[in-house]
Amino acid sequence: MQHFDILIVGGGMAGATAALAMSKLNVDYKIGVVEAFTPKDKTHPSFDDRSIALAHQSVCYLKELGLFEPSWSFAQAIKQVHVSDRGHFGKTDIHHQDYQCDALGYVVEVSPYGAFLHQQLKDAGVTLFCPATIETLTQTLDAVELTLNTGQAIAAKLMVIADGAQSPTRALLKLNFNSVAYEQGALIANVKVQGGHNGQAFERFTEHGPMALLPMSDSRYSLVWCMENSQLAQYQHMDAEQFIEKLHNAFGYRAGLFTQVGMRASYPLVLGRVEKVVHHRCLLIGNAAHAIHPIAGQGFNLGLRDIQCLVELLANPSQAQIGDYHFTRRYELLREQDINTVMTLTDSLVRLFSNSSRLMALGRSCGLFAMALSSRLKAPLAKQLMGHVIKGNR
């Protein structure tokens, strides 16, 4: 049996970043990663690559770790965010210059970034079991012991679960994931815009559901279009010309003229959270721990703050024995406020703008209009988008 201090299950964005952050500590931890899928050997983006939004705070942290470069061909700065409510007068803009930063955040394409992270794992000396899945899991007093489908037996003082929203490891531990389904799903695609986007992002609320456009390289936008579940299949499979027409009808022409759309995919929208983010010598991070609406682009950023919190605890192991009850309980308490805040604010935003009441619409418009006139009123929204939130008392 191979023994580790920390074993991370899931080598995707969250798991790989967690392993690399831990490897850079001044503590000599033995770290292993179990990942089910071999990453694509890819360093250049394609038209249809999926993307994630990195808030300003996340970018700063990844830069400190040497895991982000603004000059990458698969990274695009968000210079401005335009927020509007379709059919109503309220709107506001958030500019990077108002907050003394080069960008409010960046949009990064997942496939080439994932290949970069896995190359970094090899260079960092992290033991990678890939492709591999867990066959059995046993929790003892001092360790978590696993057997993999490859026949290997491994054990760790602490197991970090980062294998995504459908986490099979969470299921092995019989941890319930409490979720409430929205009445909508999300359609995602990349669209090209004539004349470029100049780093501008859009959050647009319509009577049929929220929409977001995030700037990408090569004059593309990453589109997140929330709509009734009954419409998803129709919009996903209609021809490109008709889809672009429907998109303009719903969004308008504020972003410019859309000229091309790539492959479309869809997924259900839920608000969800694991019943406990810790278990005996185990803790959960990222999508394995929580699921939020994508409209504000906060999903990966919330997971990245899980990683920051965990790494800060690991940097000072004298606080508690790694992986024991006091260690995992400390993590749970530190993450509670941030997770609660982001989940509540995101859900409230979606429900507020989904309400068809004329009185509510007037209130929304007045609120957005007031933000446009007052930087003080706009600041809380800007700070949330940039990821500068209270993470808990240490």
Long-range contacts (C-beta under 8 A, 24 or more apart in sequence): 1-145, 1-153, 1-154, 1-155, 2-32, 2-127, 2-152, 2-153, 2-154, 2-155, 3-30, 3-143, 3-154, 3-155, 3-156, 4-30, 4-31, 4-32, 4-127, 4-154, 4-155, 4-156, 4-157, 5-29, 5-30, 5-31, 5-156, 5-157, 5-158, 5-322, 6-30, 6-31, 6-32, 6-156, 6-157, 6-158, 6-159, 6-160, 6-314, 6-322, 6-323, 7-31, 7-32, 7-33, 7-34, 7-144, 7-146, 7-154, 7-155, 7-156, 7-158, 7-159, 7-160, 8-32, 8-33, 8-34, 8-159, 8-160, 8-162, 9-33, 9-34, 9-134, 9-159, 9-160, 9-161, 9-162, 9-163, 9-169, 10-34, 10-35, 10-161, 10-162, 10-163, 10-164, 10-167, 10-169, 10-286, 10-288, 11-35, 11-39, 11-118, 11-121, 11-128, 11-130, 12-114, 12-162, 12-163, 12-164, 13-52, 13-110, 13-113, 13-114, 13-117, 13-286, 13-300, 13-303, 14-162, 14-285, 14-286, 14-287, 14-288, 14-300, 14-303, 14-304, 14-306, 14-307, 15-160, 15-162, 15-163, 15-286, 16-114, 16-117, 16-118, 16-120, 16-121, 17-62, 17-65, 17-67, 17-117, 17-304, 17-307, 18-160, 18-162, 18-285, 18-307, 18-310, 18-311, 19-121, 19-124, 19-126, 20-65, 20-67, 20-117, 20-120, 20-121, 20-124, 20-126, 21-65, 21-307, 21-308, 21-311, 22-311, 22-314, 23-124, 23-125, 23-126, 24-65, 24-66, 24-124, 25-311, 25-314, 25-315, 26-315, 27-314, 27-315, 27-317, 29-314, 30-127, 31-126, 31-127, 32-126, 32-127, 32-128, 32-129, 32-154, 32-156, 33-121, 33-126, 33-127, 33-128, 33-129, 33-130, 34-129, 34-130, 34-132, 34-133, 34-134, 34-146, 34-148, 34-154, 35-128, 35-129, 35-130, 35-131, 35-132, 36-130, 36-131, 36-132, 36-133, 36-163, 37-130, 37-131, 38-130, 38-131, 39-114, 39-115, 39-118, 39-130, 40-111, 40-114, 40-115, 41-115, 42-111, 42-112, 42-115, 43-112, 43-115, 43-116, 44-73, 44-74, 44-112, 45-73, 45-74, 45-109, 45-111, 45-112, 45-216, 45-217, 45-218, 46-111, 47-190, 47-192, 47-218, 47-220, 47-260, 47-262, 48-190, 48-262, 48-263, 49-74, 49-109, 49-110, 49-111, 49-112, 49-190, 50-109, 50-110, 50-111, 50-188, 50-222, 50-265, 51-107, 51-108, 51-109, 51-110, 51-190, 51-214, 51-216, 51-222, 52-107, 52-108, 52-110, 52-297, 52-299, 52-300, 53-78, 53-105, 53-106, 53-107, 53-214, 53-297, 53-298, 53-300, 53-301, 54-105, 54-106, 54-107, 54-108, 54-300, 54-301, 55-104, 55-105, 55-297, 55-298, 55-301, 55-385, 55-386, 55-387, 56-99, 56-101, 56-103, 56-104, 56-105, 56-386, 56-387, 56-388, 57-301, 57-305, 57-386, 57-387, 57-388, 57-389, 58-105, 58-300, 58-301, 58-304, 58-387, 59-103, 59-105, 59-106, 61-304, 61-308, 62-304, 67-117, 67-120, 68-106, 68-108, 70-102, 70-103, 70-106, 72-108, 72-112, 72-113, 73-112, 73-217, 74-108, 74-109, 74-112, 74-113, 74-217, 75-106, 75-107, 75-108, 75-109, 75-217, 76-106, 76-107, 76-199, 76-215, 76-216, 76-217, 77-102, 77-103, 77-105, 77-106, 77-199, 77-215, 78-103, 78-104, 78-105, 78-106, 78-107, 78-199, 78-200, 78-201, 78-214, 78-215, 79-103, 79-104, 79-198, 79-199, 79-200, 80-104, 80-198, 80-199, 80-200, 80-201, 81-200, 81-201, 81-202, 81-203, 81-385, 82-200, 82-201, 82-202, 82-203, 82-254, 83-202, 83-203, 83-204, 83-368, 83-381, 84-202, 84-203, 84-204, 84-205, 84-254, 84-368, 85-204, 85-205, 85-353, 85-361, 85-364, 85-365, 85-368, 86-204, 86-205, 86-206, 86-207, 86-250, 86-252, 87-206, 87-207, 87-361, 88-361, 88-362, 88-364, 88-365, 89-365, 89-369, 90-364, 90-365, 90-366, 90-367, 90-368, 90-369, 90-372, 91-368, 91-369, 91-372, 92-368, 92-369, 92-371, 92-372, 92-378, 92-381, 93-372, 94-378, 94-381, 94-382, 94-385, 98-375, 98-382, 99-382, 99-386, 101-386, 103-199, 104-201, 104-382, 104-385, 104-386, 105-297, 105-385, 105-386, 105-387, 107-201, 107-214, 107-215, 107-216, 107-222, 109-216, 109-217, 129-154, 133-168, 134-168, 134-169, 134-172, 137-169, 137-172, 137-173, 139-279, 139-280, 139-281, 139-282, 143-281, 144-280, 144-281, 144-282, 156-281, 156-323, 157-281, 157-321, 157-322, 157-323, 158-281, 158-282, 158-283, 158-322, 158-323, 158-327, 158-328, 159-281, 159-282, 159-283, 159-323, 160-282, 160-283, 160-284, 160-285, 160-310, 161-282, 161-283, 161-284, 161-285, 161-288, 161-289, 162-284, 162-285, 162-286, 162-288, 163-288, 164-286, 164-287, 164-288, 165-272, 165-287, 165-288, 165-291, 167-284, 167-287, 167-288, 169-288, 170-274, 170-284, 170-288, 173-279, 173-282, 175-274, 175-275, 175-276, 175-279, 175-284, 176-274, 176-275, 177-272, 177-273, 177-274, 177-275, 178-272, 178-273, 178-274, 178-275, 179-270, 179-271, 179-272, 179-273, 179-291, 180-270, 180-271, 180-272, 181-268, 181-269, 181-270, 182-226, 182-268, 182-269, 182-270, 182-271, 182-293, 182-350, 183-228, 183-229, 184-209, 184-226, 184-227, 184-228, 184-229, 184-269, 185-226, 185-227, 185-228, 185-229, 185-232, 185-266, 185-267, 185-268, 185-269, 186-224, 186-225, 186-226, 186-266, 186-267, 186-269, 186-294, 187-223, 187-224, 187-225, 187-226, 187-227, 187-232, 187-235, 187-236, 187-264, 187-265, 187-266, 188-222, 188-223, 188-224, 188-225, 188-264, 188-265, 188-266, 188-267, 189-223, 189-225, 189-261, 189-262, 189-263, 189-264, 189-265, 190-216, 190-220, 190-221, 190-222, 190-223, 190-261, 190-262, 191-220, 191-221, 191-223, 191-244, 191-247, 191-258, 191-260, 191-261, 191-262, 192-218, 192-219, 192-220, 192-221, 192-258, 192-259, 192-260, 192-261, 193-219, 193-220, 193-221, 193-255, 193-256, 193-257, 193-258, 193-259, 194-219, 194-256, 194-257, 194-258, 194-259, 195-219, 195-256, 195-257, 196-256, 197-221, 197-255, 197-256, 200-255, 202-251, 202-254, 202-255, 203-295, 203-296, 204-251, 204-252, 205-353, 205-354, 205-364, 206-250, 206-251, 207-356, 208-250, 209-354, 210-293, 210-295, 210-350, 210-353, 210-354, 211-250, 211-251, 212-294, 212-295, 212-297, 213-251, 213-255, 214-297, 221-255, 221-258, 223-247, 224-294, 224-295, 225-250, 226-269, 226-293, 226-294, 226-295, 229-268, 232-266, 233-266, 235-264, 236-264, 236-265, 236-266, 237-264, 269-293, 269-294, 271-343, 271-346, 271-347, 273-339, 273-343, 276-332, 277-331, 277-332, 277-335, 277-339, 278-328, 278-329, 278-331, 278-332, 279-328, 280-325, 280-328, 281-323, 281-324, 281-328, 282-328, 283-310, 283-328, 283-331, 283-332, 285-310, 289-339, 290-339, 290-343, 292-342, 292-343, 292-346, 292-347, 293-346, 293-347, 293-349, 293-350, 295-346, 295-349, 295-350, 296-346, 296-349, 296-384, 296-385, 297-385, 298-342, 298-346, 298-384, 298-387, 301-387, 302-338, 302-339, 302-342, 305-335, 305-338, 305-387, 305-389, 305-391, 306-335, 308-391, 309-334, 309-335, 309-391, 309-392, 312-394, 333-392, 334-391, 334-392, 334-393, 334-394, 335-391, 335-392, 336-392, 337-390, 337-391, 337-392, 338-389, 338-390, 338-391, 338-392, 341-389, 341-390, 342-384, 342-389, 345-384
